[in-house]
């Protein structure tokens, strides 16, 4: 297998644009790409930066209802005709001219990444423009129009993968992606998120285990609000590695929404860029250990577009390129100057939040700790279905 890395970027992806004031600003993609470029990540040996075409209706229709695709295309031509019953033209998913092409291009980009990884053209692929994990078969949801991560998983299965694992660390439950594979024993979906008791989309609890043909292949870790990076990393480490090793997937697909950060305006966790980097490295290492290196990573949520998203996803690209950016690396001066000139504010000067990424590994639960209780609920529900002990690895 080639050791190279495919990274998706072209300025055209910034056309995914819900308008001024919407949290899903395309600036987060532009700033990420520019920071990657100035850090030298796009020029690393083995890294290929590619754009993508617009996905065909046939490709989209493998997952999305044709009536829904037509509704998106109608809204794309005339936003005043957006069908709110399909989630279009709403506060979360405003319609705009070109919404179909912009969304279908992201979808195709993740299909292209799946092709490249499965065919052995590259070991790893990153589409930080993607990760639209809330989109459903018949409607838009949560800033997501077409579900590119589900599309990538479906493409891998179509090409012959017998088992694919999906790990979603976005602060919001990956409900859309989960819904496509909830009864498919070939796909393990793991979502680690802030509990739906307090956060959109209000789902993803420990006893949601999947359909009758795939019981235990749907995994949800619903975490309490306000937890910090060490607790978040402990929870992920207590669930994800053991399940991936037991499931033995051929490819690992991951969604790296960075809205778990303490500065994110739409959630209540207190995770650092350092913790997000640590988990990305953990998932990279698991891809090599369990999947022969086959790893497809996407972006996702993340709405602190200056202080958080560019640094978190630049770390992701560096890790995928086998050239991790050291936490103490200075943010390039030209990038900082551009941010100051454009936004009238200073950005972090280092690629770190200065957070300690050590955490206490799971041995047994502390029943007085809310995080451990959440982890224990998941392990008790799921681990025995995979032949694992719920208390110990």
C-alpha positions in Angstrom: 0.0 0.0 0.0 1.2 3.5 -0.8 2.0 5.5 2.3 0.7 8.7 0.8 -2.1 11.0 2.0 -5.0 12.5 0.0 -6.2 15.9 1.3 -9.3 17.5 -0.1 -9.2 21.2 -0.7 -10.2 23.7 -3.4 -11.6 27.2 -2.8 -14.8 26.1 -4.5 -15.7 24.2 -1.3 -16.3 27.6 0.4 -19.5 27.8 -1.7 -21.1 25.7 1.0 -22.4 28.9 2.5 -25.6 29.4 4.6 -25.0 33.2 4.7 -23.8 35.8 7.1 -24.3 35.1 10.7 -24.7 31.3 10.3 -22.4 29.3 12.5 -21.4 27.0 9.6 -19.2 29.7 8.1 -17.1 28.7 5.0 -14.3 30.9 6.6 -13.5 28.0 8.8 -12.5 25.9 5.8 -10.6 28.8 4.1 -8.7 29.5 7.4 -7.9 25.8 7.9 -6.6 25.4 4.3 -4.4 28.5 4.6 -3.0 27.4 7.9 -2.2 24.0 6.5 -0.5 25.7 3.6 1.6 28.0 5.7 2.6 25.2 8.0 3.9 23.4 4.9 1.5 20.4 5.2 0.2 20.6 1.6 3.8 20.4 0.3 4.9 17.4 2.3 6.2 14.4 0.4 3.4 12.0 -0.4 0.6 14.5 0.2 -1.7 15.2 -2.7 -4.2 18.0 -2.5 -7.3 17.4 -4.7 -10.6 19.0 -5.4 -13.7 17.1 -6.4 -16.5 17.2 -9.0 -20.2 17.4 -8.1 -21.7 14.0 -7.3 -24.1 12.5 -9.7 -27.8 12.0 -8.8 -27.1 8.3 -9.1 -24.3 8.4 -6.5 -26.5 10.5 -4.1 -29.5 8.2 -4.6 -27.7 5.2 -3.2 -28.4 6.8 0.2 -30.8 9.8 -0.3 -34.3 9.6 -1.6 -34.7 10.9 -5.1 -37.6 13.1 -4.1 -35.3 14.7 -1.5 -32.5 15.2 -4.1 -35.0 16.9 -6.4 -36.2 19.1 -3.5 -32.6 20.2 -2.9 -32.1 20.9 -6.6 -35.3 23.0 -6.7 -34.2 25.1 -3.7 -30.8 25.4 -5.4 -32.4 27.1 -8.3 -34.9 29.2 -6.4 -34.4 29.3 -2.6 -37.9 30.7 -2.2 -39.2 27.3 -3.1 -37.3 25.5 -0.3 -39.3 22.7 1.2 -39.2 23.1 5.0 -40.7 19.6 5.4 -37.4 18.4 4.0 -35.4 20.5 6.4 -34.6 23.1 3.7 -35.1 26.8 4.1 -35.0 26.5 7.9 -32.9 28.4 10.4 -30.4 25.5 10.6 -30.3 24.8 6.9 -31.1 27.9 4.9 -31.6 27.5 1.2 -29.2 29.4 -1.2 -28.5 29.4 -4.9 -26.1 26.5 -5.6 -26.8 24.5 -2.5 -27.1 21.3 -4.4 -23.8 21.6 -6.2 -21.9 22.8 -3.1 -23.3 19.9 -1.0 -22.9 17.2 -3.7 -19.3 18.2 -4.2 -18.5 17.5 -0.6 -20.3 14.2 -0.9 -18.2 13.3 -4.0 -15.0 14.3 -2.2 -15.6 11.7 0.4 -16.4 9.1 -2.2 -13.1 9.9 -3.9 -11.3 9.5 -0.6 -13.0 6.1 -0.1 -11.9 5.1 -3.6 -8.3 6.2 -3.0 -8.0 4.4 0.4 -9.6 1.2 -0.7 -7.7 1.0 -4.0 -4.4 1.5 -2.1 -3.6 4.8 -3.9 -3.0 6.3 -0.5 -3.0 5.0 3.1 -4.9 7.9 4.5 -7.4 10.5 3.2 -8.7 13.7 4.9 -11.8 15.7 3.8 -12.0 18.4 6.4 -14.7 20.0 4.3 -16.9 16.9 5.0 -18.4 15.2 8.0 -22.0 16.1 7.4 -23.2 13.5 9.8 -26.7 14.8 10.5 -28.1 14.6 7.0 -30.8 11.9 6.7 -32.0 9.9 3.7 -35.0 12.2 3.2 -34.1 15.5 4.8 -31.5 18.0 5.8 -30.6 18.4 9.4 -28.2 20.2 11.6 -26.4 22.2 8.9 -26.0 19.0 6.8 -27.6 18.5 3.3 -26.0 15.3 2.0 -24.3 12.7 4.3 -20.8 12.4 2.8 -19.5 10.1 5.6 -22.3 7.7 5.1 -21.6 7.9 1.4 -18.0 7.0 1.9 -18.9 4.0 4.1 -21.4 2.9 1.5 -18.8 3.2 -1.3 -16.3 1.1 0.7 -19.0 -1.6 1.1 -19.8 -1.4 -2.6 -16.2 -1.9 -3.5 -15.9 -5.0 -1.4 -15.1 -4.1 2.2 -16.6 -6.7 4.5 -16.4 -4.6 7.6 -16.1 -0.8 8.1 -15.9 1.0 11.5 -17.0 4.6 12.0 -15.9 6.7 14.9 -17.6 10.1 15.4 -16.0 12.4 18.0 -18.1 15.5 17.2 -19.8 16.9 20.2 -23.2 16.2 18.6 -24.5 12.6 18.2 -23.8 11.3 14.7 -27.5 10.4 14.2 -27.7 10.6 10.4 -24.7 8.4 9.7 -25.9 6.0 12.3 -29.3 5.8 10.8 -28.1 4.5 7.4 -26.3 1.5 9.0 -28.3 0.8 12.1 -29.2 -2.7 11.0 -26.1 -3.5 8.9 -23.8 -6.0 10.6 -20.9 -4.9 8.3 -20.7 -1.4 9.9 -19.8 -0.5 13.4 -20.8 3.0 14.3 -19.4 4.6 17.5 -20.5 8.1 18.5 -18.9 9.9 21.5 -20.9 13.1 22.2 -22.5 15.4 24.7 -25.7 13.8 26.0 -28.8 14.4 24.0 -30.5 15.3 27.2 -29.1 18.8 26.8 -27.8 19.0 23.2 -29.0 18.6 19.6 -30.1 16.2 18.1 -31.4 14.8 21.4 -30.5 11.2 20.7 -27.7 8.7 21.0 -28.0 7.0 24.4 -26.2 4.0 25.8 -29.1 1.6 25.2 -29.4 2.5 21.5 -27.7 -0.7 20.2 -28.8 -1.1 16.6 -31.3 -3.2 14.7 -32.0 -6.9 15.2 -29.5 -7.9 12.5 -26.7 -5.8 14.0 -27.3 -5.6 17.7 -24.3 -4.1 19.4 -22.9 -2.5 16.2 -24.5 0.8 17.1 -22.5 2.3 20.0 -23.2 5.6 21.8 -21.3 7.3 24.6 -23.4 10.1 25.9 -21.2 12.4 28.1 -22.3 14.9 30.7 -21.8 18.6 30.0 -18.7 20.6 31.1 -16.2 17.8 31.1 -12.6 18.6 30.3 -10.1 17.0 28.0 -8.7 14.4 30.3 -12.2 13.0 31.0 -13.1 13.1 27.3 -9.9 11.3 26.3 -10.5 8.7 29.1 -14.0 8.0 27.9 -12.9 7.5 24.3 -10.0 5.3 25.3 -12.3 3.2 27.5 -14.6 2.3 24.6 -13.2 2.8 21.1 -9.9 0.7 21.0 -11.5 -2.4 22.5 -14.4 -2.4 20.2 -12.3 -1.7 17.1 -10.0 -4.6 18.0 -13.0 -6.9 18.5 -14.8 -5.9 15.4 -11.7 -6.1 13.1 -12.7 -3.7 10.4 -10.8 -3.4 7.1 -11.2 0.4 7.0 -11.6 3.1 9.7 -13.7 6.2 8.9 -13.6 9.0 11.5 -15.5 12.3 11.9 -13.5 15.0 13.7 -16.0 17.7 14.6 -14.0 20.0 16.9 -17.1 21.6 18.5 -16.2 19.8 21.8 -13.7 22.6 22.4 -14.2 24.8 25.5 -14.6 27.9 23.3 -17.2 26.5 20.9 -20.4 28.5 21.1 -22.8 25.7 20.4 -21.9 23.1 23.1 -20.9 22.7 26.7 -17.8 20.5 26.8 -14.4 21.9 27.8 -12.0 20.0 25.6 -8.7 21.5 24.2 -7.1 21.4 20.8 -4.4 19.3 22.6 -6.9 16.7 23.5 -8.4 16.7 20.0 -4.9 16.2 18.6 -4.3 13.4 21.1 -7.5 11.5 20.0 -6.7 12.0 16.3 -3.3 10.4 16.9 -5.0 7.6 18.8 -7.4 6.9 15.9 -4.5 7.1 13.4 -2.6 4.5 15.4 -5.7 2.3 15.6 -6.1 2.4 11.8 -2.6 1.1 11.5 -3.0 -1.5 14.2 -6.5 -2.8 13.1 -7.1 -1.8 9.5 -3.7 -2.1 7.8 -3.5 1.7 7.8 -6.7 2.3 5.8 -8.0 5.5 7.3 -10.5 8.1 6.0 -11.0 11.2 8.2 -13.4 14.0 7.8 -14.1 17.3 9.5 -17.6 18.1 10.9 -18.8 20.6 13.4 -16.7 23.4 14.9 -17.9 27.0 15.2 -15.0 28.8 16.8 -13.6 29.5 13.4 -10.4 31.3 14.3 -9.1 30.0 17.6 -10.1 26.4 17.2 -11.1 24.9 13.8 -8.0 25.8 11.8 -5.6 24.5 14.4 -7.5 21.3 15.2 -7.9 20.3 11.6 -4.3 21.3 10.7 -3.2 18.9 13.4 -5.5 16.2 11.8 -3.9 16.8 8.4 -0.4 16.6 9.9 -1.1 13.4 11.6 -2.6 11.9 8.5 0.5 12.9 6.5 2.7 11.2 9.1 4.2 14.6 10.0 2.4 15.6 13.2 2.7 19.3 14.0 4.3 19.7 17.4 2.0 21.4 19.9 4.6 24.1 20.7 4.9 25.0 17.0 4.3 28.8 16.4 1.3 29.7 14.3 2.8 31.3 11.2 3.1 35.0 11.5 1.5 35.7 8.1 -1.6 33.7 9.1 -1.8 35.7 12.3 -1.4 39.0 10.5 -4.1 38.0 8.0 -6.5 37.2 10.8 -5.8 40.4 12.5 -6.3 42.4 9.4 -9.5 40.6 8.3 -11.2 40.2 11.7 -9.7 42.8 13.9 -8.6 40.3 16.5 -5.6 38.3 17.6 -5.5 34.5 17.2 -3.5 32.0 19.3 0.2 32.2 18.6 0.9 28.5 19.2 -0.6 25.3 17.9 -1.4 24.3 21.5 -3.8 25.4 24.2 -1.2 24.4 26.8 -3.3 21.5 28.0 -2.0 18.4 29.7 -3.0 15.4 27.5 -2.3 12.8 30.2 -5.3 10.9 31.4 -6.0 8.0 33.7 -6.7 4.9 31.7 -9.8 2.8 32.4 -9.4 -0.1 34.8 -12.7 0.0 36.7 -15.3 2.7 37.1 -15.6 5.4 39.7 -19.3 5.2 40.4 -19.2 8.7 41.9 -17.9 10.2 38.6 -20.5 11.2 36.0 -18.2 10.5 33.1 -17.4 7.0 34.4 -21.1 6.3 34.9 -21.7 7.3 31.2 -18.9 5.1 30.0 -20.1 2.2 32.2 -23.6 2.4 30.8 -22.2 2.0 27.3 -19.8 -0.8 28.2 -22.5 -2.7 30.1 -24.8 -2.4 27.1 -22.4 -3.1 24.3 -19.3 -4.9 25.4 -20.8 -8.3 26.1 -22.3 -8.4 22.6 -18.8 -8.2 21.3 -17.4 -10.9 23.6 -15.8 -8.3 25.9 -16.0 -7.9 29.6 -17.9 -4.7 30.6 -15.6 -4.0 33.6 -12.2 -4.7 32.3 -10.5 -4.8 28.8 
